[in-house]
Amino acid sequence: MENGEKSVVDGTKMTDEQLGKLTLKFDEIKRRINDGTIPYMEVVDTLQKVVIENKMRQYLEVSQGKAKIVYPVCKWREENGVIRFSLTSDGITGEQWITRLESQGIRVSDYAKSILRSKSFKPGKPTVYEIAVLKGGLFSDEERITKNIRAEGKKRKHLTPNAEVACLIREAFSDEDLKAMGLDWLATMHKPIKDFIGNPALLNAVRGGVDFCLLADYGCPVNEWRRGGGFAFVVSQVELRT
């Protein structure tokens, strides 16, 4: 590159002069934190929002006048047996999710539809979620029940997801993605919502063979789970300004 220019993500160029000004500004921030004139966490939170919202802009494209989520090539990573990835919600309703998923060829079961149409399904504001998936193999066959899985999530300081996370997972990851993760299904550990026959249920992205599915089941605390799946929790979440 010419004239000491540096590449940045959006394709523009940053000169050495601009880089120097940015470095001075960061030095000033560090000094003021040390002096106690600005709070450390306020600075961290503000910088985090800048990073997250820039990521949101990278993941969105406009298609026929509507925002469409575009996921990066590397959609997930695995660290110490835990699968991690980010998801961005646009806060749509359960009925809108049914339409959106089915328009993409994703089968939504009658039980899952009853969850999405329930008054208890309450999507939040547009939000970036950082997700951690605990694989079924982390638990023995005897211990792999819903209440123990939730206890492990709590022990790791994970948060209970909004039920919309299950829809985001199903939209973001194909059956081939789940297979690459080593998962037959991926359950979102949201607060159980009663299905149309009154049973508490959780939304699950399931590898369906010919078509890939969003199903609902296993919401009771003592339900036993098979080894081949995973359990999604929220590590952190940041609401986006709209």
C-alpha positions as CSV (number, residue, x, y, z in Angstrom):
1,M,0.0,0.0,0.0
2,E,1.1,3.5,-0.7
3,N,1.9,6.4,1.6
4,G,1.7,4.3,4.8
5,E,-2.1,3.7,4.3
6,K,-3.6,0.9,6.4
7,S,-6.6,-1.3,5.3
8,V,-9.7,-1.2,7.5
9,V,-12.8,-3.5,7.4
10,D,-15.1,-1.2,5.3
11,G,-12.6,-0.9,2.5
12,T,-11.5,2.7,3.2
13,K,-7.9,3.6,4.0
14,M,-6.5,4.9,7.2
15,T,-3.5,7.1,7.0
16,D,-0.6,7.1,9.4
17,E,-1.8,10.5,10.7
18,Q,-5.3,9.0,11.4
19,L,-3.7,6.0,13.1
20,G,-1.6,8.4,15.3
21,K,-4.7,10.4,16.3
22,L,-6.5,7.1,17.2
23,T,-3.6,5.9,19.3
24,L,-3.5,9.3,21.2
25,K,-7.2,9.0,21.9
26,F,-6.8,5.5,23.3
27,D,-3.9,6.7,25.4
28,E,-6.1,9.5,26.7
29,I,-8.9,7.1,27.6
30,K,-6.5,4.8,29.5
31,R,-5.1,7.8,31.4
32,R,-8.5,9.0,32.4
33,I,-9.6,5.6,33.5
34,N,-6.4,5.4,35.7
35,D,-7.2,8.9,37.0
36,G,-10.8,7.8,37.9
37,T,-12.4,10.5,35.8
38,I,-14.3,8.1,33.6
39,P,-15.5,4.6,34.6
40,Y,-13.8,1.6,33.1
41,M,-17.0,-0.4,32.5
42,E,-18.7,2.5,30.7
43,V,-15.8,2.7,28.3
44,V,-15.8,-1.1,27.7
45,D,-19.6,-1.2,27.2
46,T,-19.4,1.7,24.7
47,L,-16.6,0.1,22.7
48,Q,-18.4,-3.3,22.7
49,K,-21.5,-1.6,21.3
50,V,-19.4,0.0,18.5
51,V,-17.9,-3.4,17.6
52,I,-21.3,-5.3,17.8
53,E,-23.2,-2.7,15.8
54,N,-20.5,-2.7,13.1
55,K,-20.8,-6.5,13.0
56,M,-24.6,-6.1,12.6
57,R,-24.1,-3.8,9.6
58,Q,-21.7,-6.3,8.0
59,Y,-24.3,-9.1,8.4
60,L,-27.2,-7.2,6.9
61,E,-27.9,-6.7,3.2
62,V,-30.9,-5.1,1.6
63,S,-33.0,-7.4,-0.6
64,Q,-36.1,-6.1,-2.3
65,G,-36.3,-3.3,0.3
66,K,-36.1,-5.6,3.3
67,A,-33.2,-6.3,5.6
68,K,-31.9,-9.9,5.2
69,I,-29.4,-11.4,7.6
70,V,-26.2,-12.6,5.9
71,Y,-24.0,-14.8,8.0
72,P,-20.2,-14.9,7.6
73,V,-18.3,-17.8,6.1
74,C,-17.1,-19.1,9.5
75,K,-20.4,-19.3,11.4
76,W,-19.2,-21.1,14.5
77,R,-16.2,-22.3,16.4
78,E,-15.6,-24.9,19.0
79,E,-13.5,-24.3,22.2
80,N,-12.9,-26.9,24.8
81,G,-15.9,-29.0,23.7
82,V,-18.3,-26.0,23.7
83,I,-19.6,-24.6,20.4
84,R,-19.8,-20.8,20.2
85,F,-21.3,-18.4,17.7
86,S,-23.1,-15.0,17.4
87,L,-26.7,-14.4,16.2
88,T,-28.5,-11.2,15.4
89,S,-32.2,-10.8,16.0
90,D,-34.4,-8.3,14.3
91,G,-37.2,-8.8,16.8
92,I,-40.0,-10.3,14.6
93,T,-43.1,-12.0,16.0
94,G,-43.7,-15.7,16.2
95,E,-46.2,-15.6,13.3
96,Q,-43.6,-13.8,11.2
97,W,-41.1,-16.5,12.1
98,I,-43.4,-19.2,10.8
99,T,-43.7,-17.4,7.5
100,R,-40.0,-16.6,7.2
101,L,-38.8,-20.1,8.1
102,E,-41.3,-21.9,5.8
103,S,-40.4,-19.5,2.9
104,Q,-36.9,-20.9,3.2
105,G,-38.0,-24.5,3.0
106,I,-37.8,-25.1,6.8
107,R,-40.5,-27.3,8.2
108,V,-42.1,-26.0,11.4
109,S,-44.0,-28.6,13.3
110,D,-47.5,-28.1,14.6
111,Y,-46.1,-28.2,18.1
112,A,-43.5,-25.6,17.3
113,K,-46.1,-23.4,15.6
114,S,-48.2,-23.5,18.8
115,I,-45.2,-22.2,20.7
116,L,-44.5,-19.4,18.3
117,R,-48.1,-18.4,18.4
118,S,-48.3,-18.5,22.2
119,K,-48.6,-15.3,24.2
120,S,-45.6,-16.5,26.1
121,F,-43.4,-16.1,23.0
122,K,-42.1,-12.6,23.3
123,P,-39.4,-11.5,21.0
124,G,-37.2,-8.7,22.3
125,K,-35.7,-5.7,20.6
126,P,-33.1,-6.2,17.9
127,T,-30.3,-7.9,19.8
128,V,-26.9,-9.5,19.2
129,Y,-26.6,-12.8,21.1
130,E,-23.4,-14.6,22.0
131,I,-24.3,-18.3,22.2
132,A,-22.6,-21.2,23.9
133,V,-23.7,-24.8,23.1
134,L,-23.0,-27.5,25.6
135,K,-22.8,-30.9,23.8
136,G,-24.7,-33.8,25.1
137,G,-21.4,-35.7,25.6
138,L,-20.5,-33.4,28.5
139,F,-23.1,-35.3,30.6
140,S,-23.4,-39.0,31.4
141,D,-26.5,-40.8,30.1
142,E,-27.9,-40.9,33.7
143,E,-27.4,-37.2,34.3
144,R,-28.5,-35.8,30.9
145,I,-31.8,-34.4,32.1
146,T,-33.2,-30.9,31.6
147,K,-32.8,-29.7,35.2
148,N,-29.1,-30.9,35.3
149,I,-28.4,-29.2,32.0
150,R,-29.8,-25.9,33.2
151,A,-27.8,-26.3,36.4
152,E,-24.6,-26.7,34.4
153,G,-25.5,-23.6,32.3
154,K,-26.0,-21.6,35.5
155,K,-22.7,-22.9,36.9
156,R,-21.0,-21.5,33.9
157,K,-22.8,-18.2,34.4
158,H,-24.8,-18.6,31.1
159,L,-28.1,-16.9,30.7
160,T,-31.5,-18.3,29.8
161,P,-32.2,-17.5,26.1
162,N,-35.2,-15.8,24.6
163,A,-37.2,-18.4,22.7
164,E,-36.5,-16.5,19.5
165,V,-32.9,-17.8,19.7
166,A,-34.2,-21.2,18.5
167,C,-35.6,-19.6,15.3
168,L,-32.3,-17.7,14.7
169,I,-30.4,-21.0,15.1
170,R,-32.6,-22.8,12.7
171,E,-32.4,-20.1,10.1
172,A,-28.6,-19.7,10.5
173,F,-27.6,-23.4,10.4
174,S,-28.4,-26.0,7.9
175,D,-28.5,-29.8,8.6
176,E,-25.0,-30.0,7.1
177,D,-23.9,-27.3,9.6
178,L,-25.3,-29.3,12.5
179,K,-23.7,-32.5,11.2
180,A,-20.3,-30.6,11.0
181,M,-20.8,-29.6,14.7
182,G,-21.4,-33.2,15.5
183,L,-25.0,-32.6,16.5
184,D,-28.3,-34.4,15.5
185,W,-30.3,-31.6,17.1
186,L,-29.8,-28.3,18.9
187,A,-32.2,-27.4,21.7
188,T,-32.5,-23.8,22.9
189,M,-32.8,-23.8,26.7
190,H,-35.4,-21.0,26.9
191,K,-38.1,-20.9,29.6
192,P,-40.5,-23.7,28.6
193,I,-43.6,-22.6,26.8
194,K,-46.8,-24.8,26.8
195,D,-47.7,-26.3,23.4
196,F,-51.3,-26.7,22.2
197,I,-52.0,-29.7,24.4
198,G,-50.6,-28.0,27.5
199,N,-47.2,-29.6,27.8
200,P,-44.1,-27.4,28.5
201,A,-41.8,-27.5,25.5
202,L,-38.5,-26.2,24.2
203,L,-37.8,-25.3,20.6
204,N,-35.3,-27.6,18.8
205,A,-33.5,-27.4,15.5
206,V,-33.5,-31.0,14.3
207,R,-31.7,-32.6,11.4
208,G,-34.6,-33.9,9.3
209,G,-33.0,-35.7,6.4
210,V,-35.0,-34.5,3.4
211,D,-36.0,-31.3,5.0
212,F,-34.7,-29.6,8.1
213,C,-37.1,-28.9,10.9
214,L,-38.0,-26.8,13.9
215,L,-39.7,-29.0,16.5
216,A,-40.8,-28.5,20.1
217,D,-40.6,-31.0,23.0
218,Y,-38.6,-32.0,26.2
219,G,-39.6,-29.0,28.4
220,C,-40.1,-30.9,31.7
221,P,-37.3,-30.7,34.3
222,V,-36.9,-34.5,34.4
223,N,-36.9,-35.1,30.6
224,E,-34.0,-37.3,29.5
225,W,-32.0,-36.3,26.4
226,R,-30.1,-38.4,23.9
227,R,-26.3,-38.0,23.7
228,G,-26.2,-36.7,20.1
229,G,-27.4,-33.2,20.6
230,G,-26.5,-29.8,22.1
231,F,-28.0,-27.3,24.4
232,A,-27.9,-23.6,23.6
233,F,-27.4,-20.9,26.3
234,V,-26.7,-17.2,26.0
235,V,-23.3,-16.0,27.1
236,S,-24.0,-12.3,26.6
237,Q,-26.5,-10.1,24.7
238,V,-26.5,-6.5,23.5
239,E,-29.5,-4.6,22.3
240,L,-29.0,-2.6,19.1
241,R,-30.1,1.0,18.8
242,T,-32.9,1.3,16.3
